């Protein structure tokens, strides 16, 4: 009976040692799993950056993002990078070119309308520019060789 009690105590000690080792191993496994998850996330983000840089970004935008510039890939979202060189009119034209092929009969109408709109915008901009050049109170030079508006008979 005494031998059984001693054997039970030894087995309990061994169990505690083994259980402690198991806890340490579990902790190490959790730590390693956390590192693997972090590395996986980092690998995926770096791959996305590489892929976007290599295949999705237009060449002229790549030039703006070269090393030494203030913007580095991965610092700004991809949709913003793709629209860096695009103003509102270009964005509208691109959207129009994507939508119009579904209705080819209206392409010529929209192209003509866009051309007329551009002409109107240009003429308005030029007239505004002329207004800016004129100073209040200044005398405008008369046009030389201007034909008379009324013929005087003498």
N, CA, C and O atoms as a GROMACS GRO file, in nm:
protein
  616
    1UNK      N    1   0.083  -0.118   0.000
    1UNK     CA    2   0.000   0.000   0.000
    1UNK      C    3   0.088   0.126   0.000
    1UNK      O    4   0.060   0.220  -0.074
    2UNK      N    5   0.190   0.128   0.080
    2UNK     CA    6   0.283   0.241   0.084
    2UNK      C    7   0.349   0.260  -0.052
    2UNK      O    8   0.367   0.373  -0.097
    3UNK      N    9   0.384   0.153  -0.117
    3UNK     CA   10   0.445   0.161  -0.249
    3UNK      C   11   0.348   0.221  -0.351
    3UNK      O   12   0.388   0.297  -0.439
    4UNK      N   13   0.224   0.187  -0.339
    4UNK     CA   14   0.123   0.243  -0.430
    4UNK      C   15   0.106   0.394  -0.408
    4UNK      O   16   0.092   0.470  -0.504
    5UNK      N   17   0.109   0.436  -0.284
    5UNK     CA   18   0.098   0.580  -0.252
    5UNK      C   19   0.220   0.653  -0.307
    5UNK      O   20   0.207   0.761  -0.364
    6UNK      N   21   0.339   0.596  -0.290
    6UNK     CA   22   0.461   0.659  -0.341
    6UNK      C   23   0.456   0.665  -0.495
    6UNK      O   24   0.495   0.765  -0.556
    7UNK      N   25   0.410   0.558  -0.553
    7UNK     CA   26   0.398   0.556  -0.699
    7UNK      C   27   0.298   0.661  -0.746
    7UNK      O   28   0.320   0.725  -0.849
    8UNK      N   29   0.188   0.678  -0.675
    8UNK     CA   30   0.087   0.779  -0.708
    8UNK      C   31   0.146   0.920  -0.700
    8UNK      O   32   0.119   1.002  -0.786
    9UNK      N   33   0.227   0.948  -0.596
    9UNK     CA   34   0.291   1.079  -0.581
    9UNK      C   35   0.388   1.104  -0.697
    9UNK      O   36   0.392   1.214  -0.753
   10UNK      N   37   0.465   1.003  -0.733
   10UNK     CA   38   0.558   1.017  -0.844
   10UNK      C   39   0.483   1.044  -0.976
   10UNK      O   40   0.525   1.126  -1.057
   11UNK      N   41   0.375   0.972  -0.994
   11UNK     CA   42   0.294   0.992  -1.114
   11UNK      C   43   0.232   1.132  -1.118
   11UNK      O   44   0.223   1.193  -1.225
   12UNK      N   45   0.190   1.183  -1.003
   12UNK     CA   46   0.136   1.320  -0.996
   12UNK      C   47   0.244   1.423  -1.032
   12UNK      O   48   0.218   1.518  -1.106
   13UNK      N   49   0.365   1.403  -0.978
   13UNK     CA   50   0.475   1.493  -1.011
   13UNK      C   51   0.503   1.491  -1.161
   13UNK      O   52   0.518   1.595  -1.226
   14UNK      N   53   0.508   1.370  -1.212
   14UNK     CA   54   0.534   1.356  -1.356
   14UNK      C   55   0.422   1.422  -1.437
   14UNK      O   56   0.448   1.485  -1.539
   15UNK      N   57   0.298   1.406  -1.391
   15UNK     CA   58   0.184   1.468  -1.458
   15UNK      C   59   0.198   1.620  -1.457
   15UNK      O   60   0.175   1.684  -1.559
   16UNK      N   61   0.235   1.678  -1.343
   16UNK     CA   62   0.251   1.824  -1.333
   16UNK      C   63   0.361   1.873  -1.427
   16UNK      O   64   0.345   1.975  -1.495
   17UNK      N   65   0.472   1.800  -1.431
   17UNK     CA   66   0.582   1.838  -1.520
   17UNK      C   67   0.536   1.830  -1.665
   17UNK      O   68   0.560   1.921  -1.744
   18UNK      N   69   0.470   1.720  -1.700
   18UNK     CA   70   0.422   1.703  -1.837
   18UNK      C   71   0.316   1.807  -1.873
   18UNK      O   72   0.314   1.860  -1.984
   19UNK      N   73   0.226   1.838  -1.777
   19UNK     CA   74   0.123   1.938  -1.802
   19UNK      C   75   0.186   2.076  -1.821
   19UNK      O   76   0.143   2.152  -1.908
   20UNK      N   77   0.286   2.108  -1.741
   20UNK     CA   78   0.356   2.236  -1.754
   20UNK      C   79   0.424   2.245  -1.892
   20UNK      O   80   0.421   2.349  -1.958
   21UNK      N   81   0.485   2.135  -1.933
   21UNK     CA   82   0.548   2.131  -2.065
   21UNK      C   83   0.443   2.147  -2.175
   21UNK      O   84   0.467   2.216  -2.275
   22UNK      N   85   0.327   2.084  -2.157
   22UNK     CA   86   0.218   2.098  -2.253
   22UNK      C   87   0.173   2.244  -2.263
   22UNK      O   88   0.151   2.294  -2.374
   23UNK      N   89   0.159   2.311  -2.150
   23UNK     CA   90   0.119   2.453  -2.150
   23UNK      C   91   0.223   2.538  -2.223
   23UNK      O   92   0.187   2.627  -2.300
   24UNK      N   93   0.351   2.511  -2.198
   24UNK     CA   94   0.457   2.585  -2.267
   24UNK      C   95   0.451   2.563  -2.418
   24UNK      O   96   0.465   2.656  -2.497
   25UNK      N   97   0.429   2.437  -2.457
   25UNK     CA   98   0.420   2.406  -2.600
   25UNK      C   99   0.298   2.472  -2.664
   25UNK      O  100   0.307   2.523  -2.776
   26UNK      N  101   0.186   2.472  -2.594
   26UNK     CA  102   0.067   2.540  -2.646
   26UNK      C  103   0.092   2.689  -2.664
   26UNK      O  104   0.052   2.748  -2.765
   27UNK      N  105   0.158   2.748  -2.566
   27UNK     CA  106   0.190   2.891  -2.575
   27UNK      C  107   0.282   2.917  -2.695
   27UNK      O  108   0.262   3.014  -2.768
   28UNK      N  109   0.380   2.831  -2.714
   28UNK     CA  110   0.471   2.846  -2.827
   28UNK      C  111   0.398   2.828  -2.960
   28UNK      O  112   0.427   2.898  -3.057
   29UNK      N  113   0.305   2.733  -2.965
   29UNK     CA  114   0.227   2.711  -3.088
   29UNK      C  115   0.141   2.833  -3.118
   29UNK      O  116   0.133   2.875  -3.234
   30UNK      N  117   0.077   2.892  -3.016
   30UNK     CA  118  -0.003   3.013  -3.038
   30UNK      C  119   0.084   3.127  -3.090
   30UNK      O  120   0.045   3.200  -3.182
   31UNK      N  121   0.203   3.143  -3.031
   31UNK     CA  122   0.296   3.247  -3.075
   31UNK      C  123   0.336   3.225  -3.221
   31UNK      O  124   0.334   3.319  -3.301
   32UNK      N  125   0.371   3.102  -3.256
   32UNK     CA  126   0.410   3.070  -3.394
   32UNK      C  127   0.293   3.091  -3.490
   32UNK      O  128   0.311   3.140  -3.601
   33UNK      N  129   0.173   3.053  -3.448
   33UNK     CA  130   0.055   3.073  -3.533
   33UNK      C  131   0.030   3.222  -3.557
   33UNK      O  132  -0.006   3.262  -3.667
   34UNK      N  133   0.050   3.302  -3.453
   34UNK     CA  134   0.035   3.447  -3.467
   34UNK      C  135   0.138   3.501  -3.566
   34UNK      O  136   0.105   3.584  -3.651
   35UNK      N  137   0.262   3.455  -3.556
   35UNK     CA  138   0.366   3.498  -3.651
   35UNK      C  139   0.332   3.457  -3.794
   35UNK      O  140   0.351   3.534  -3.887
   36UNK      N  141   0.282   3.335  -3.810
   36UNK     CA  142   0.243   3.288  -3.943
   36UNK      C  143   0.132   3.375  -4.000
   36UNK      O  144   0.135   3.411  -4.117
   37UNK      N  145   0.033   3.409  -3.917
   37UNK     CA  146  -0.076   3.495  -3.963
   37UNK      C  147  -0.025   3.633  -4.005
   37UNK      O  148  -0.065   3.686  -4.108
   38UNK      N  149   0.065   3.689  -3.923
   38UNK     CA  150   0.122   3.820  -3.958
   38UNK      C  151   0.200   3.813  -4.088
   38UNK      O  152   0.189   3.902  -4.173
   39UNK      N  153   0.280   3.708  -4.104
   39UNK     CA  154   0.359   3.693  -4.227
   39UNK      C  155   0.268   3.672  -4.348
   39UNK      O  156   0.297   3.723  -4.456
   40UNK      N  157   0.161   3.598  -4.330
   40UNK     CA  158   0.067   3.575  -4.440
   40UNK      C  159   0.004   3.707  -4.482
   40UNK      O  160  -0.004   3.737  -4.602
   41UNK      N  161  -0.040   3.786  -4.384
   41UNK     CA  162  -0.101   3.916  -4.417
   41UNK      C  163  -0.001   4.008  -4.487
   41UNK      O  164  -0.034   4.075  -4.585
   42UNK      N  165   0.121   4.010  -4.436
   42UNK     CA  166   0.224   4.095  -4.497
   42UNK      C  167   0.255   4.049  -4.639
   42UNK      O  168   0.270   4.131  -4.729
   43UNK      N  169   0.264   3.919  -4.659
   43UNK     CA  170   0.290   3.865  -4.792
   43UNK      C  171   0.179   3.902  -4.889
   43UNK      O  172   0.206   3.940  -5.003
   44UNK      N  173   0.055   3.891  -4.844
   44UNK     CA  174  -0.058   3.925  -4.932
   44UNK      C  175  -0.059   4.073  -4.967
   44UNK      O  176  -0.081   4.109  -5.083
   45UNK      N  177  -0.035   4.160  -4.869
   45UNK     CA  178  -0.035   4.303  -4.900
   45UNK      C  179   0.081   4.340  -4.991
   45UNK      O  180   0.064   4.420  -5.083
   46UNK      N  181   0.198   4.282  -4.966
   46UNK     CA  182   0.312   4.311  -5.054
   46UNK      C  183   0.288   4.257  -5.194
   46UNK      O  184   0.328   4.319  -5.293
   47UNK      N  185   0.224   4.142  -5.205
   47UNK     CA  186   0.192   4.088  -5.337
   47UNK      C  187   0.094   4.180  -5.408
   47UNK      O  188   0.110   4.208  -5.527
   48UNK      N  189  -0.009   4.226  -5.337
   48UNK     CA  190  -0.105   4.318  -5.398
   48UNK      C  191  -0.036   4.444  -5.449
   48UNK      O  192  -0.064   4.491  -5.559
   49UNK      N  193   0.055   4.497  -5.368
   49UNK     CA  194   0.127   4.617  -5.409
   49UNK      C  195   0.211   4.588  -5.533
   49UNK      O  196   0.210   4.666  -5.628
   50UNK      N  197   0.284   4.476  -5.531
   50UNK     CA  198   0.367   4.440  -5.646
   50UNK      C  199   0.281   4.420  -5.771
   50UNK      O  200   0.316   4.468  -5.879
   51UNK      N  201   0.171   4.350  -5.757
   51UNK     CA  202   0.085   4.322  -5.872
   51UNK      C  203   0.029   4.452  -5.929
   51UNK      O  204   0.031   4.473  -6.050
   52UNK      N  205  -0.022   4.537  -5.842
   52UNK     CA  206  -0.078   4.665  -5.887
   52UNK      C  207   0.029   4.750  -5.954
   52UNK      O  208   0.004   4.813  -6.057
   53UNK      N  209   0.148   4.751  -5.895
   53UNK     CA  210   0.256   4.830  -5.952
   53UNK      C  211   0.299   4.775  -6.087
   53UNK      O  212   0.331   4.851  -6.178
   54UNK      N  213   0.301   4.645  -6.100
   54UNK     CA  214   0.350   4.583  -6.223
   54UNK      C  215   0.248   4.580  -6.335
   54UNK      O  216   0.285   4.594  -6.452
   55UNK      N  217   0.121   4.563  -6.302
   55UNK     CA  218   0.025   4.536  -6.407
   55UNK      C  219  -0.091   4.634  -6.417
   55UNK      O  220  -0.151   4.645  -6.524
   56UNK      N  221  -0.125   4.705  -6.312
   56UNK     CA  222  -0.246   4.788  -6.315
   56UNK      C  223  -0.220   4.937  -6.331
   56UNK      O  224  -0.303   5.007  -6.388
   57UNK      N  225  -0.108   4.986  -6.282
   57UNK     CA  226  -0.084   5.130  -6.284
   57UNK      C  227  -0.031   5.170  -6.422
   57UNK      O  228   0.063   5.109  -6.472
   58UNK      N  229  -0.091   5.272  -6.485
   58UNK     CA  230  -0.042   5.319  -6.614
   58UNK      C  231   0.102   5.368  -6.604
   58UNK      O  232   0.148   5.408  -6.497
   59UNK      N  233   0.172   5.364  -6.715
   59UNK     CA  234   0.315   5.396  -6.717
   59UNK      C  235   0.343   5.539  -6.670
   59UNK      O  236   0.441   5.562  -6.599
   60UNK      N  237   0.258   5.635  -6.711
   60UNK     CA  238   0.284   5.774  -6.671
   60UNK      C  239   0.266   5.795  -6.522
   60UNK      O  240   0.332   5.881  -6.463
   61UNK      N  241   0.177   5.718  -6.459
   61UNK     CA  242   0.160   5.729  -6.314
   61UNK      C  243   0.278   5.662  -6.244
   61UNK      O  244   0.322   5.708  -6.139
   62UNK      N  245   0.329   5.553  -6.304
   62UNK     CA  246   0.446   5.487  -6.245
   62UNK      C  247   0.563   5.583  -6.237
   62UNK      O  248   0.640   5.581  -6.140
   63UNK      N  249   0.577   5.669  -6.338
   63UNK     CA  250   0.686   5.766  -6.338
   63UNK      C  251   0.675   5.860  -6.219
   63UNK      O  252   0.776   5.897  -6.159
   64UNK      N  253   0.553   5.899  -6.184
   64UNK     CA  254   0.533   5.990  -6.071
   64UNK      C  255   0.560   5.922  -5.938
   64UNK      O  256   0.590   5.988  -5.839
   65UNK      N  257   0.550   5.790  -5.936
   65UNK     CA  258   0.566   5.716  -5.811
   65UNK      C  259   0.703   5.650  -5.798
   65UNK      O  260   0.722   5.567  -5.709
   66UNK      N  261   0.798   5.686  -5.882
   66UNK     CA  262   0.930   5.624  -5.877
   66UNK      C  263   0.998   5.655  -5.743
   66UNK      O  264   0.960   5.750  -5.675
   67UNK      N  265   1.098   5.574  -5.704
   67UNK     CA  266   1.171   5.601  -5.579
   67UNK      C  267   1.229   5.741  -5.578
   67UNK      O  268   1.274   5.792  -5.680
   68UNK      N  269   1.227   5.800  -5.462
   68UNK     CA  270   1.273   5.937  -5.449
   68UNK      C  271   1.158   6.036  -5.449
   68UNK      O  272   1.176   6.152  -5.413
   69UNK      N  273   1.041   5.990  -5.489
   69UNK     CA  274   0.923   6.076  -5.488
   69UNK      C  275   0.862   6.082  -5.349
   69UNK      O  276   0.900   6.006  -5.260
   70UNK      N  277   0.768   6.171  -5.332
   70UNK     CA  278   0.706   6.185  -5.200
   70UNK      C  279   0.599   6.080  -5.177
   70UNK      O  280   0.560   6.054  -5.063
   71UNK      N  281   0.551   6.018  -5.285
   71UNK     CA  282   0.447   5.915  -5.272
   71UNK      C  283   0.510   5.780  -5.297
   71UNK      O  284   0.582   5.760  -5.395
   72UNK      N  285   0.483   5.686  -5.207
   72UNK     CA  286   0.532   5.550  -5.224
   72UNK      C  287   0.415   5.457  -5.236
   72UNK      O  288   0.312   5.477  -5.172
   73UNK      N  289   0.429   5.354  -5.320
   73UNK     CA  290   0.321   5.259  -5.335
   73UNK      C  291   0.290   5.193  -5.203
   73UNK      O  292   0.379   5.164  -5.123
   74UNK      N  293   0.163   5.170  -5.181
   74UNK     CA  294   0.120   5.111  -5.056
   74UNK      C  295   0.078   5.215  -4.953
   74UNK      O  296   0.012   5.182  -4.855
   75UNK      N  297   0.118   5.341  -4.976
   75UNK     CA  298   0.083   5.447  -4.882
   75UNK      C  299  -0.057   5.499  -4.907
   75UNK      O  300  -0.124   5.545  -4.814
   76UNK      N  301  -0.102   5.492  -5.032
   76UNK     CA  302  -0.235   5.541  -5.065
   76UNK      C  303  -0.314   5.430  -5.131
   76UNK      O  304  -0.256   5.341  -5.193
   77UNK      N  305  -0.447   5.433  -5.120
   77UNK     CA  306  -0.529   5.327  -5.180
   77UNK      C  307  -0.514   5.322  -5.331
   77UNK      O  308  -0.483   5.422  -5.396
   78UNK      N  309  -0.535   5.204  -5.385
   78UNK     CA  310  -0.514   5.181  -5.528
   78UNK      C  311  -0.607   5.265  -5.615
   78UNK      O  312  -0.565   5.314  -5.719
   79UNK      N  313  -0.732   5.282  -5.573
   79UNK     CA  314  -0.824   5.361  -5.655
   79UNK      C  315  -0.780   5.506  -5.664
   79UNK      O  316  -0.804   5.573  -5.765
   80UNK      N  317  -0.714   5.557  -5.560
   80UNK     CA  318  -0.662   5.694  -5.565
   80UNK      C  319  -0.541   5.703  -5.657
   80UNK      O  320  -0.526   5.801  -5.730
   81UNK      N  321  -0.456   5.600  -5.655
   81UNK     CA  322  -0.338   5.600  -5.742
   81UNK      C  323  -0.380   5.603  -5.887
   81UNK      O  324  -0.322   5.674  -5.968
   82UNK      N  325  -0.482   5.525  -5.921
   82UNK     CA  326  -0.525   5.518  -6.060
   82UNK      C  327  -0.586   5.648  -6.108
   82UNK      O  328  -0.589   5.674  -6.228
   83UNK      N  329  -0.637   5.732  -6.016
   83UNK     CA  330  -0.699   5.858  -6.057
   83UNK      C  331  -0.608   5.978  -6.033
   83UNK      O  332  -0.655   6.092  -6.041
   84UNK      N  333  -0.479   5.956  -6.003
   84UNK     CA  334  -0.390   6.068  -5.979
   84UNK      C  335  -0.376   6.157  -6.102
   84UNK      O  336  -0.376   6.280  -6.091
   85UNK      N  337  -0.366   6.096  -6.219
   85UNK     CA  338  -0.344   6.174  -6.339
   85UNK      C  339  -0.474   6.208  -6.411
   85UNK      O  340  -0.470   6.253  -6.526
   86UNK      N  341  -0.586   6.188  -6.347
   86UNK     CA  342  -0.715   6.200  -6.413
   86UNK      C  343  -0.796   6.314  -6.350
   86UNK      O  344  -0.820   6.313  -6.229
   87UNK      N  345  -0.836   6.412  -6.430
   87UNK     CA  346  -0.922   6.516  -6.376
   87UNK      C  347  -1.068   6.475  -6.397
   87UNK      O  348  -1.097   6.366  -6.446
   88UNK      N  349  -1.157   6.564  -6.360
   88UNK     CA  350  -1.299   6.530  -6.364
   88UNK      C  351  -1.347   6.503  -6.507
   88UNK      O  352  -1.426   6.411  -6.530
   89UNK      N  353  -1.299   6.582  -6.603
   89UNK     CA  354  -1.340   6.562  -6.742
   89UNK      C  355  -1.290   6.429  -6.796
   89UNK      O  356  -1.364   6.358  -6.865
   90UNK      N  357  -1.165   6.394  -6.765
   90UNK     CA  358  -1.111   6.266  -6.812
   90UNK      C  359  -1.187   6.150  -6.750
   90UNK      O  360  -1.212   6.049  -6.816
   91UNK      N  361  -1.223   6.164  -6.624
   91UNK     CA  362  -1.299   6.059  -6.556
   91UNK      C  363  -1.435   6.042  -6.625
   91UNK      O  364  -1.482   5.930  -6.644
   92UNK      N  365  -1.499   6.156  -6.661
   92UNK     CA  366  -1.628   6.150  -6.729
   92UNK      C  367  -1.613   6.086  -6.867
   92UNK      O  368  -1.695   6.003  -6.907
   93UNK      N  369  -1.508   6.126  -6.940
   93UNK     CA  370  -1.485   6.068  -7.073
   93UNK      C  371  -1.461   5.918  -7.064
   93UNK      O  372  -1.512   5.842  -7.147
   94UNK      N  373  -1.382   5.874  -6.964
   94UNK     CA  374  -1.356   5.732  -6.948
   94UNK      C  375  -1.484   5.656  -6.917
   94UNK      O  376  -1.510   5.549  -6.972
   95UNK      N  377  -1.566   5.714  -6.827
   95UNK     CA  378  -1.693   5.650  -6.792
   95UNK      C  379  -1.784   5.644  -6.915
   95UNK      O  380  -1.853   5.544  -6.938
   96UNK      N  381  -1.783   5.750  -6.994
   96UNK     CA  382  -1.865   5.755  -7.114
   96UNK      C  383  -1.821   5.648  -7.214
   96UNK      O  384  -1.904   5.583  -7.277
   97UNK      N  385  -1.690   5.631  -7.229
   97UNK     CA  386  -1.640   5.530  -7.322
   97UNK      C  387  -1.671   5.389  -7.275
   97UNK      O  388  -1.684   5.297  -7.356
   98UNK      N  389  -1.684   5.370  -7.143
   98UNK     CA  390  -1.718   5.238  -7.091
   98UNK      C  391  -1.867   5.208  -7.109
   98UNK      O  392  -1.905   5.093  -7.131
   99UNK      N  393  -1.951   5.311  -7.100
   99UNK     CA  394  -2.096   5.291  -7.105
   99UNK      C  395  -2.149   5.292  -7.248
   99UNK      O  396  -2.240   5.216  -7.281
  100UNK      N  397  -2.093   5.378  -7.334
  100UNK     CA  398  -2.147   5.395  -7.469
  100UNK      C  399  -2.143   5.271  -7.557
  100UNK      O  400  -2.233   5.255  -7.640
  101UNK      N  401  -2.046   5.182  -7.546
  101UNK     CA  402  -2.049   5.065  -7.635
  101UNK      C  403  -2.175   4.979  -7.622
  101UNK      O  404  -2.205   4.900  -7.711
  102UNK      N  405  -2.247   4.993  -7.514
  102UNK     CA  406  -2.371   4.917  -7.497
  102UNK      C  407  -2.484   4.975  -7.582
  102UNK      O  408  -2.586   4.910  -7.602
  103UNK      N  409  -2.466   5.098  -7.631
  103UNK     CA  410  -2.566   5.160  -7.717
  103UNK      C  411  -2.492   5.231  -7.832
  103UNK      O  412  -2.478   5.353  -7.829
  104UNK      N  413  -2.445   5.156  -7.931
  104UNK     CA  414  -2.360   5.215  -8.035
  104UNK      C  415  -2.428   5.320  -8.120
  104UNK      O  416  -2.359   5.403  -8.180
  105UNK      N  417  -2.560   5.321  -8.128
  105UNK     CA  418  -2.630   5.420  -8.210
  105UNK      C  419  -2.615   5.560  -8.154
  105UNK      O  420  -2.624   5.658  -8.229
  106UNK      N  421  -2.593   5.573  -8.025
  106UNK     CA  422  -2.586   5.706  -7.964
  106UNK      C  423  -2.444   5.760  -7.955
  106UNK      O  424  -2.425   5.871  -7.906
  107UNK      N  425  -2.345   5.685  -8.001
  107UNK     CA  426  -2.206   5.729  -7.989
  107UNK      C  427  -2.182   5.859  -8.065
  107UNK      O  428  -2.121   5.951  -8.011
  108UNK      N  429  -2.229   5.868  -8.189
  108UNK     CA  430  -2.203   5.989  -8.268
  108UNK      C  431  -2.272   6.110  -8.207
  108UNK      O  432  -2.217   6.220  -8.207
  109UNK      N  433  -2.393   6.091  -8.153
  109UNK     CA  434  -2.463   6.201  -8.089
  109UNK      C  435  -2.383   6.253  -7.969
  109UNK      O  436  -2.363   6.374  -7.955
  110UNK      N  437  -2.338   6.162  -7.884
  110UNK     CA  438  -2.265   6.204  -7.764
  110UNK      C  439  -2.130   6.265  -7.799
  110UNK      O  440  -2.084   6.358  -7.732
  111UNK      N  441  -2.065   6.215  -7.903
  111UNK     CA  442  -1.938   6.275  -7.945
  111UNK      C  443  -1.960   6.418  -7.995
  111UNK      O  444  -1.883   6.508  -7.961
  112UNK      N  445  -2.066   6.439  -8.075
  112UNK     CA  446  -2.097   6.574  -8.124
  112UNK      C  447  -2.135   6.666  -8.009
  112UNK      O  448  -2.092   6.781  -8.004
  113UNK      N  449  -2.215   6.615  -7.917
  113UNK     CA  450  -2.255   6.695  -7.801
  113UNK      C  451  -2.134   6.735  -7.718
  113UNK      O  452  -2.124   6.849  -7.672
  114UNK      N  453  -2.042   6.642  -7.698
  114UNK     CA  454  -1.921   6.671  -7.621
  114UNK      C  455  -1.836   6.776  -7.691
  114UNK      O  456  -1.779   6.863  -7.626
  115UNK      N  457  -1.829   6.768  -7.824
  115UNK     CA  458  -1.751   6.866  -7.900
  115UNK      C  459  -1.812   7.005  -7.888
  115UNK      O  460  -1.739   7.103  -7.869
  116UNK      N  461  -1.944   7.015  -7.898
  116UNK     CA  462  -2.012   7.144  -7.885
  116UNK      C  463  -1.993   7.199  -7.743
  116UNK      O  464  -1.968   7.318  -7.725
  117UNK      N  465  -2.005   7.112  -7.644
  117UNK     CA  466  -1.984   7.156  -7.505
  117UNK      C  467  -1.843   7.210  -7.485
  117UNK      O  468  -1.824   7.312  -7.418
  118UNK      N  469  -1.744   7.143  -7.542
  118UNK     CA  470  -1.607   7.190  -7.530
  118UNK      C  471  -1.590   7.326  -7.596
  118UNK      O  472  -1.520   7.413  -7.542
  119UNK      N  473  -1.653   7.346  -7.712
  119UNK     CA  474  -1.645   7.476  -7.781
  119UNK      C  475  -1.706   7.586  -7.695
  119UNK      O  476  -1.650   7.695  -7.684
  120UNK      N  477  -1.823   7.557  -7.635
  120UNK     CA  478  -1.888   7.657  -7.549
  120UNK      C  479  -1.801   7.689  -7.428
  120UNK      O  480  -1.786   7.806  -7.391
  121UNK      N  481  -1.745   7.589  -7.368
  121UNK     CA  482  -1.659   7.613  -7.252
  121UNK      C  483  -1.538   7.695  -7.291
  121UNK      O  484  -1.497   7.786  -7.217
  122UNK      N  485  -1.480   7.664  -7.406
  122UNK     CA  486  -1.363   7.739  -7.452
  122UNK      C  487  -1.399   7.884  -7.478
  122UNK      O  488  -1.326   7.975  -7.437
  123UNK      N  489  -1.511   7.908  -7.546
  123UNK     CA  490  -1.549   8.046  -7.576
  123UNK      C  491  -1.581   8.123  -7.448
  123UNK      O  492  -1.547   8.241  -7.436
  124UNK      N  493  -1.647   8.057  -7.352
  124UNK     CA  494  -1.674   8.125  -7.224
  124UNK      C  495  -1.545   8.157  -7.150
  124UNK      O  496  -1.532   8.264  -7.091
  125UNK      N  497  -1.451   8.064  -7.152
  125UNK     CA  498  -1.324   8.088  -7.084
  125UNK      C  499  -1.248   8.202  -7.149
  125UNK      O  500  -1.190   8.285  -7.080
  126UNK      N  501  -1.250   8.207  -7.281
  126UNK     CA  502  -1.179   8.314  -7.350
  126UNK      C  503  -1.247   8.449  -7.327
  126UNK      O  504  -1.178   8.550  -7.311
  127UNK      N  505  -1.380   8.453  -7.323
  127UNK     CA  506  -1.447   8.580  -7.297
  127UNK      C  507  -1.420   8.625  -7.153
  127UNK      O  508  -1.405   8.744  -7.127
  128UNK      N  509  -1.415   8.531  -7.061
  128UNK     CA  510  -1.382   8.567  -6.922
  128UNK      C  511  -1.239   8.619  -6.915
  128UNK      O  512  -1.211   8.711  -6.839
  129UNK      N  513  -1.151   8.561  -6.992
  129UNK     CA  514  -1.013   8.607  -6.996
  129UNK      C  515  -1.005   8.748  -7.051
  129UNK      O  516  -0.930   8.831  -6.999
  130UNK      N  517  -1.082   8.776  -7.155
  130UNK     CA  518  -1.086   8.911  -7.212
  130UNK      C  519  -1.140   9.010  -7.110
  130UNK      O  520  -1.090   9.122  -7.099
  131UNK      N  521  -1.243   8.972  -7.036
  131UNK     CA  522  -1.300   9.060  -6.934
  131UNK      C  523  -1.196   9.090  -6.825
  131UNK      O  524  -1.191   9.201  -6.772
  132UNK      N  525  -1.115   8.991  -6.792
  132UNK     CA  526  -1.012   9.012  -6.690
  132UNK      C  527  -0.906   9.109  -6.740
  132UNK      O  528  -0.851   9.187  -6.662
  133UNK      N  529  -0.877   9.104  -6.868
  133UNK     CA  530  -0.773   9.192  -6.924
  133UNK      C  531  -0.819   9.336  -6.929
  133UNK      O  532  -0.736   9.427  -6.919
  134UNK      N  533  -0.949   9.360  -6.946
  134UNK     CA  534  -1.002   9.496  -6.952
  134UNK      C  535  -1.006   9.553  -6.811
  134UNK      O  536  -1.053   9.489  -6.717
  135UNK      N  537  -0.955   9.673  -6.799
  135UNK     CA  538  -0.959   9.740  -6.670
  135UNK      C  539  -1.070   9.843  -6.673
  135UNK      O  540  -1.092   9.908  -6.776
  136UNK      N  541  -1.141   9.859  -6.562
  136UNK     CA  542  -1.248   9.958  -6.561
  136UNK      C  543  -1.192  10.099  -6.582
  136UNK      O  544  -1.090  10.136  -6.524
  137UNK      N  545  -1.260  10.174  -6.664
  137UNK     CA  546  -1.220  10.312  -6.688
  137UNK      C  547  -1.118  10.328  -6.799
  137UNK      O  548  -1.084  10.440  -6.835
  138UNK      N  549  -1.067  10.219  -6.853
  138UNK     CA  550  -0.968  10.232  -6.960
  138UNK      C  551  -1.039  10.245  -7.094
  138UNK      O  552  -1.150  10.193  -7.112
  139UNK      N  553  -0.975  10.314  -7.186
  139UNK     CA  554  -1.033  10.338  -7.317
  139UNK      C  555  -0.987  10.226  -7.410
  139UNK      O  556  -0.869  10.191  -7.415
  140UNK      N  557  -1.083  10.172  -7.482
  140UNK     CA  558  -1.051  10.066  -7.577
  140UNK      C  559  -1.008  10.129  -7.708
  140UNK      O  560  -1.068  10.225  -7.755
  141UNK      N  561  -0.905  10.074  -7.765
  141UNK     CA  562  -0.855  10.125  -7.893
  141UNK      C  563  -0.954  10.087  -8.003
  141UNK      O  564  -1.006   9.976  -8.006
  142UNK      N  565  -0.978  10.182  -8.092
  142UNK     CA  566  -1.069  10.155  -8.203
  142UNK      C  567  -0.997  10.069  -8.305
  142UNK      O  568  -0.875  10.075  -8.319
  143UNK      N  569  -1.074   9.991  -8.375
  143UNK     CA  570  -1.017   9.905  -8.478
  143UNK      C  571  -0.985   9.990  -8.600
  143UNK      O  572  -1.071  10.065  -8.646
  144UNK      N  573  -0.864   9.980  -8.651
  144UNK     CA  574  -0.826  10.056  -8.770
  144UNK      C  575  -0.892   9.995  -8.892
  144UNK      O  576  -0.916   9.875  -8.898
  145UNK      N  577  -0.921  10.079  -8.986
  145UNK     CA  578  -0.984  10.039  -9.111
  145UNK      C  579  -1.120   9.976  -9.088
  145UNK      O  580  -1.162   9.884  -9.159
  146UNK      N  581  -1.189  10.025  -8.987
  146UNK     CA  582  -1.322   9.974  -8.960
  146UNK      C  583  -1.417  10.035  -9.061
  146UNK      O  584  -1.417  10.157  -9.082
  147UNK      N  585  -1.497   9.953  -9.125
  147UNK     CA  586  -1.590  10.010  -9.222
  147UNK      C  587  -1.695  10.095  -9.151
  147UNK      O  588  -1.737  10.063  -9.040
  148UNK      N  589  -1.737  10.202  -9.214
  148UNK     CA  590  -1.837  10.288  -9.150
  148UNK      C  591  -1.970  10.216  -9.140
  148UNK      O  592  -2.010  10.140  -9.228
  149UNK      N  593  -2.039  10.242  -9.030
  149UNK     CA  594  -2.168  10.177  -9.012
  149UNK      C  595  -2.278  10.252  -9.087
  149UNK      O  596  -2.378  10.192  -9.125
  150UNK      N  597  -2.260  10.382  -9.109
  150UNK     CA  598  -2.359  10.461  -9.182
  150UNK      C  599  -2.283  10.545  -9.285
  150UNK      O  600  -2.180  10.605  -9.254
  151UNK      N  601  -2.335  10.548  -9.405
  151UNK     CA  602  -2.272  10.629  -9.508
  151UNK      C  603  -2.330  10.770  -9.503
  151UNK      O  604  -2.451  10.789  -9.505
  152UNK      N  605  -2.243  10.866  -9.495
  152UNK     CA  606  -2.286  11.005  -9.495
  152UNK      C  607  -2.281  11.057  -9.639
  152UNK      O  608  -2.180  11.040  -9.708
  153UNK      N  609  -2.387  11.118  -9.682
  153UNK     CA  610  -2.389  11.176  -9.815
  153UNK      C  611  -2.370  11.326  -9.798
  153UNK      O  612  -2.442  11.391  -9.722
  154UNK      N  613  -2.274  11.379  -9.869
  154UNK     CA  614  -2.245  11.520  -9.856
  154UNK      C  615  -2.282  11.595  -9.979
  154UNK      O  616  -2.264  11.717  -9.985
   0.00000   0.00000   0.00000
